[in-house]
Amino acid sequence: MKYLDLTLPDPAGNLACDEALIELLENTEAAEGLLRTWESKSHFVVLGHSNKLNLEVDSVACEMQQVAISRRLSGGGTVVQGPGCLNYTLVLRSGVDAPATIGESFRFVLEKHKRCIEAMTGARVAIAGTSDLTIDDGKKISGNAQYRKRRFALLHGTFLLDLNLEIVDRCLLHPPNQPEYRKNRAHRDFIANLQLRSADVCKTLMETWRASDRFLDVPTSRIAELVRSRYGCAEWTAKF
């Protein structure tokens, strides 16, 4: 599997990069998958593809905090990105590198990541809800989503390492839909940081996914095009 450590300067570029990568591997019928890791240098909110902006995000608070709002291609819940939130992206051959169904793919990836975090922390990690990882006391430390094409599946998500949780509390409204295990907890009582070094988690992910060869064919032109046509557009962000 190839490995790409790439954080682009702006939220739109980082979100566009994931779509451009799955397009590239799908269209070239690549013979192996890809692992990307990235960590935004600035805070921003990311809506899941079908989330409603006015129900999920405190837009006034975001404006006051100068926190941008974006929307990703995949489903899942609304999250805050920023320093201390490590992102991974896996582009896997469906039915080859990972199971061919959505539920089985989540389970396959999350089981691997569960073992990674347990080995690094010594804590008990559980898979909760549809696609979350929680630590000892049932607090969420990883949220995940996916988007699928014919040959490849894109699974991506977060590891909360040292994110400013106060910003999460200020910028996100209480979600209208929540997993049962959340038990209506406020953001500050629902999520937790792992207090792990980003470099250490990246190294463990590379070892887990046997991603040793550098990926060099970054589709920069397609990323820029997607930023212009979608991820950098207010109409895309506010579409629901």
C-alpha positions as CSV (number, residue, x, y, z in Angstrom):
1,M,0.0,0.0,0.0
2,K,1.1,3.6,-0.7
3,Y,1.5,6.3,1.9
4,L,0.9,10.0,1.6
5,D,1.6,12.5,4.4
6,L,0.0,15.6,3.0
7,T,-1.7,18.5,4.8
8,L,-2.8,21.3,2.4
9,P,-3.0,24.9,3.6
10,D,-6.8,25.3,3.6
11,P,-9.9,23.3,4.7
12,A,-11.3,23.1,1.1
13,G,-8.1,21.7,-0.3
14,N,-7.8,19.0,2.4
15,L,-11.4,17.8,1.7
16,A,-11.0,18.0,-2.0
17,C,-7.8,15.9,-1.8
18,D,-9.7,12.9,-0.5
19,E,-12.2,13.0,-3.4
20,A,-9.4,13.5,-6.0
21,L,-7.5,10.5,-4.6
22,I,-10.4,8.1,-4.9
23,E,-11.1,9.4,-8.4
24,L,-7.5,8.9,-9.4
25,L,-7.3,5.3,-8.1
26,E,-10.7,4.4,-9.5
27,N,-10.0,5.8,-13.0
28,T,-6.5,4.4,-13.3
29,E,-7.6,1.0,-11.9
30,A,-4.8,1.1,-9.5
31,A,-3.4,-2.2,-8.3
32,E,-3.0,-1.2,-4.6
33,G,-4.6,1.1,-2.0
34,L,-3.5,4.2,-0.3
35,L,-3.2,5.6,3.2
36,R,-3.1,9.4,3.7
37,T,-2.6,11.3,7.0
38,W,-3.1,15.0,7.6
39,E,-3.7,17.5,10.4
40,S,-5.1,20.9,9.8
41,K,-3.1,23.9,11.2
42,S,-6.4,25.9,11.7
43,H,-9.7,25.0,13.2
44,F,-12.7,24.5,10.9
45,V,-16.1,22.7,11.1
46,V,-16.9,19.9,8.7
47,L,-20.5,18.9,8.0
48,G,-21.3,15.4,6.8
49,H,-22.6,15.3,3.3
50,S,-26.3,15.5,4.2
51,N,-26.1,17.4,7.5
52,K,-28.2,20.5,7.9
53,L,-26.1,23.6,8.6
54,N,-28.5,25.4,10.8
55,L,-29.3,22.4,12.9
56,E,-25.7,21.3,13.4
57,V,-23.5,24.4,13.6
58,D,-23.5,27.7,15.6
59,S,-22.6,29.9,12.7
60,V,-22.4,33.0,14.8
61,A,-19.9,31.4,17.2
62,C,-17.9,30.2,14.2
63,E,-17.8,33.7,12.7
64,M,-16.7,35.2,16.1
65,Q,-14.0,32.5,16.5
66,Q,-12.9,32.8,12.8
67,V,-13.7,29.1,12.3
68,A,-14.5,28.2,8.7
69,I,-17.3,25.8,7.8
70,S,-17.0,23.2,5.1
71,R,-18.9,20.1,3.9
72,R,-17.3,16.8,3.0
73,L,-18.4,14.2,0.4
74,S,-19.0,11.3,2.8
75,G,-21.8,10.9,5.4
76,G,-21.5,10.8,9.2
77,G,-21.7,13.6,11.8
78,T,-20.5,17.1,12.0
79,V,-17.0,17.6,13.5
80,V,-14.4,20.2,14.3
81,Q,-11.0,19.9,12.7
82,G,-7.8,21.5,13.8
83,P,-4.4,21.1,15.6
84,G,-4.5,18.0,17.7
85,C,-7.1,16.2,15.4
86,L,-5.2,13.7,13.2
87,N,-7.0,12.6,10.1
88,Y,-6.5,9.4,8.2
89,T,-7.8,8.5,4.7
90,L,-7.8,5.0,3.3
91,V,-8.6,4.3,-0.3
92,L,-9.1,0.6,-0.5
93,R,-9.9,-1.9,-3.3
94,S,-13.5,-3.0,-2.5
95,G,-13.6,-6.7,-2.0
96,V,-9.8,-7.0,-2.1
97,D,-8.2,-4.8,0.5
98,A,-11.5,-4.5,2.5
99,P,-15.0,-6.1,2.4
100,A,-17.4,-5.0,-0.2
101,T,-20.2,-3.8,2.0
102,I,-20.4,-0.6,4.1
103,G,-21.0,-2.2,7.4
104,E,-18.3,-4.8,7.0
105,S,-15.8,-2.2,5.8
106,F,-16.4,-0.1,8.9
107,R,-15.9,-3.1,11.1
108,F,-12.7,-4.2,9.2
109,V,-11.0,-0.8,9.5
110,L,-12.2,0.0,13.1
111,E,-11.0,-3.3,14.4
112,K,-7.5,-2.6,13.2
113,H,-7.6,1.0,14.6
114,K,-9.1,-0.3,17.9
115,R,-6.1,-2.6,18.3
116,C,-3.7,0.2,17.4
117,I,-5.0,2.6,20.1
118,E,-5.2,-0.2,22.7
119,A,-1.5,-1.1,22.1
120,M,-0.5,2.6,22.3
121,T,-2.5,3.5,25.4
122,G,-3.1,0.3,27.4
123,A,-6.7,1.4,27.6
124,R,-9.8,-0.5,26.6
125,V,-11.2,0.7,23.3
126,A,-14.6,-0.2,21.9
127,I,-16.4,0.2,18.6
128,A,-19.6,2.1,19.3
129,G,-22.5,3.3,17.2
130,T,-22.2,2.9,13.5
131,S,-18.6,4.0,13.1
132,D,-17.0,5.5,16.3
133,L,-14.3,4.4,18.6
134,T,-14.6,5.1,22.3
135,I,-12.2,4.8,25.2
136,D,-12.6,3.4,28.8
137,D,-15.5,5.5,30.0
138,G,-17.4,5.5,26.7
139,K,-16.0,8.8,25.4
140,K,-15.6,9.2,21.7
141,I,-12.0,9.4,20.4
142,S,-12.5,8.6,16.7
143,G,-15.3,9.3,14.2
144,N,-15.3,7.7,10.8
145,A,-17.2,7.9,7.5
146,Q,-17.0,6.4,4.0
147,Y,-17.7,7.1,0.3
148,R,-17.8,4.3,-2.3
149,K,-17.2,4.0,-6.0
150,R,-17.3,0.8,-8.2
151,R,-13.8,-0.5,-7.5
152,F,-12.6,1.5,-4.5
153,A,-14.0,2.6,-1.1
154,L,-12.8,5.7,0.7
155,L,-12.9,5.4,4.5
156,H,-11.7,8.4,6.5
157,G,-11.9,9.6,10.0
158,T,-10.3,11.3,12.9
159,F,-8.2,10.6,16.0
160,L,-8.6,13.1,18.8
161,L,-5.1,13.6,20.2
162,D,-5.0,17.1,21.7
163,L,-7.9,19.1,20.1
164,N,-9.2,22.2,21.8
165,L,-12.5,20.7,23.0
166,E,-13.8,24.1,24.1
167,I,-13.9,25.1,20.4
168,V,-16.0,22.0,19.7
169,D,-18.4,23.0,22.5
170,R,-18.8,26.6,21.2
171,C,-19.1,25.9,17.5
172,L,-21.3,22.8,17.3
173,L,-24.9,22.6,18.3
174,H,-26.3,19.6,20.0
175,P,-26.8,17.1,17.1
176,P,-30.4,16.4,16.1
177,N,-29.5,12.7,15.5
178,Q,-27.1,10.9,17.9
179,P,-26.1,7.3,18.6
180,E,-27.7,5.7,21.5
181,Y,-24.5,5.3,23.4
182,R,-24.1,9.1,23.5
183,K,-27.0,9.3,26.0
184,N,-27.6,13.0,25.2
185,R,-24.3,14.1,26.6
186,A,-22.9,17.5,25.8
187,H,-19.9,17.7,23.5
188,R,-17.5,18.3,26.3
189,D,-18.8,15.2,28.2
190,F,-18.9,13.0,25.1
191,I,-15.5,13.4,23.4
192,A,-12.0,13.0,24.8
193,N,-8.4,13.4,23.7
194,L,-5.9,10.5,23.6
195,Q,-2.9,12.6,24.5
196,L,-0.8,10.8,21.9
197,R,1.8,12.3,19.6
198,S,0.7,12.6,16.0
199,A,3.9,11.2,14.7
200,D,3.6,8.1,16.8
201,V,0.0,7.5,15.6
202,C,1.0,8.0,12.0
203,K,3.9,5.5,12.4
204,T,1.5,2.9,13.9
205,L,-1.0,3.4,11.1
206,M,1.7,2.9,8.5
207,E,2.8,-0.3,10.1
208,T,-0.8,-1.6,10.6
209,W,-1.7,-1.0,6.9
210,R,1.8,-1.9,5.6
211,A,1.9,1.4,3.9
212,S,5.6,1.9,3.2
213,D,6.0,3.2,-0.4
214,R,5.6,6.9,-0.9
215,F,2.7,8.0,-3.0
216,L,4.0,10.6,-5.5
217,D,1.2,11.1,-8.0
218,V,-0.8,13.8,-6.1
219,P,-3.6,15.0,-8.4
220,T,-3.0,18.7,-7.7
221,S,-4.9,20.0,-10.8
222,R,-8.0,17.9,-9.8
223,I,-7.8,19.1,-6.2
224,A,-7.7,22.7,-7.4
225,E,-10.7,22.1,-9.7
226,L,-12.7,20.5,-6.9
227,V,-11.9,23.5,-4.6
228,R,-13.2,25.9,-7.3
229,S,-16.3,23.9,-8.2
230,R,-17.3,22.5,-4.8
231,Y,-15.4,22.6,-1.6
232,G,-14.5,26.3,-1.8
233,C,-18.1,27.3,-2.7
234,A,-20.6,28.7,-0.1
235,E,-23.4,27.0,-2.1
236,W,-21.8,23.6,-1.4
237,T,-21.4,24.2,2.3
238,A,-24.9,25.6,2.7
239,K,-26.6,23.1,0.4
240,F,-28.7,21.6,3.2
